[in-house]
Amino acid sequence: MFAIAVSALCLLLYQTIQKRQIVLMIYGVMGLAIAAITGLDIYLFYMNNYPTGPGVYLSFLGGAQIFVYSVFNKMKRV
C-alpha cells in the first residue's frame, strides 16, 4: 500500500507540472485502490475484534480524498 501511495504522490507532482488528463484518471484509480484496501483492513479488524490505531483510518481518508479530488477535478474540466 505504501508503494501505491508513493506512486500517487509522484503522479500528482507530474500532473501539476504537465497538466495531463490521463494522469488524473490514474490518480483516481490509485486513490480508490488505497481506500478499498484500507476499507477491507478496517472491516477485518472490526470482525476479528483487533485493536486498530489511527493510521488505518487516516489511510482510508487519504485514499478517499485522492479519489474525490480526481472526480471533482475531472468534472470541473468537462
Wavefront OBJ file of the C-alpha trace (Angstrom):
o trace
v 0.000 0.000 0.000
v 2.924 2.316 0.660
v 4.072 1.809 -2.931
v 0.644 2.848 -4.208
v 0.702 5.964 -2.052
v 4.191 6.945 -3.224
v 3.168 6.346 -6.844
v 0.108 8.538 -6.335
v 2.297 11.300 -4.926
v 4.637 11.097 -7.911
v 1.702 11.208 -10.319
v 0.251 14.205 -8.507
v 3.514 16.079 -8.857
v 3.728 15.123 -12.539
v 0.140 16.202 -13.131
v 0.631 19.610 -11.566
v 3.678 20.192 -13.746
v 2.360 18.809 -17.057
v -1.449 19.199 -16.676
v -2.137 15.786 -18.244
v -5.684 14.382 -18.226
v -4.751 10.683 -18.189
v -2.672 11.190 -15.067
v -5.777 12.458 -13.267
v -7.638 9.231 -14.064
v -4.717 7.056 -12.919
v -4.531 9.150 -9.776
v -8.225 8.499 -9.081
v -7.799 4.760 -9.578
v -4.898 4.742 -7.114
v -6.965 6.648 -4.565
v -9.801 4.193 -4.979
v -7.383 1.267 -4.538
v -5.966 2.767 -1.338
v -9.465 3.392 0.045
v -10.635 -0.117 -0.886
v -7.610 -1.888 0.623
v -7.783 0.025 3.890
v -11.558 -0.369 3.965
v -11.085 -4.135 3.830
v -8.460 -3.882 6.567
v -10.840 -1.917 8.781
v -13.570 -4.478 8.144
v -11.276 -7.388 9.034
v -10.052 -5.650 12.184
v -13.641 -4.961 13.210
v -14.834 -8.516 12.542
v -11.924 -10.105 14.489
v -12.080 -7.588 17.356
v -8.480 -6.489 16.821
v -7.432 -3.109 18.164
v -6.651 -0.520 15.495
v -4.679 2.656 15.597
v -5.490 5.919 13.888
v -3.188 5.145 10.945
v -5.648 2.773 9.303
v -8.432 5.340 9.413
v -6.138 8.096 8.164
v -5.038 5.899 5.257
v -8.668 5.301 4.325
v -9.462 9.002 4.497
v -6.382 9.842 2.433
v -7.345 7.376 -0.300
v -10.903 8.639 -0.320
v -9.662 12.220 -0.525
v -7.447 11.406 -3.521
v -10.363 9.708 -5.291
v -12.835 12.515 -4.598
v -10.298 15.139 -5.686
v -9.799 13.410 -9.026
v -13.547 13.057 -9.602
v -14.294 16.712 -8.846
v -11.309 17.897 -10.863
v -12.487 15.771 -13.802
v -15.990 17.222 -13.535
v -14.584 20.738 -13.444
v -12.594 20.181 -16.661
v -15.519 18.775 -18.653
l 1 2 3 4 5 6 7 8 9 10 11 12 13 14 15 16 17 18 19 20 21 22 23 24 25 26 27 28 29 30 31 32 33 34 35 36 37 38 39 40 41 42 43 44 45 46 47 48 49 50 51 52 53 54 55 56 57 58 59 60 61 62 63 64 65 66 67 68 69 70 71 72 73 74 75 76 77 78
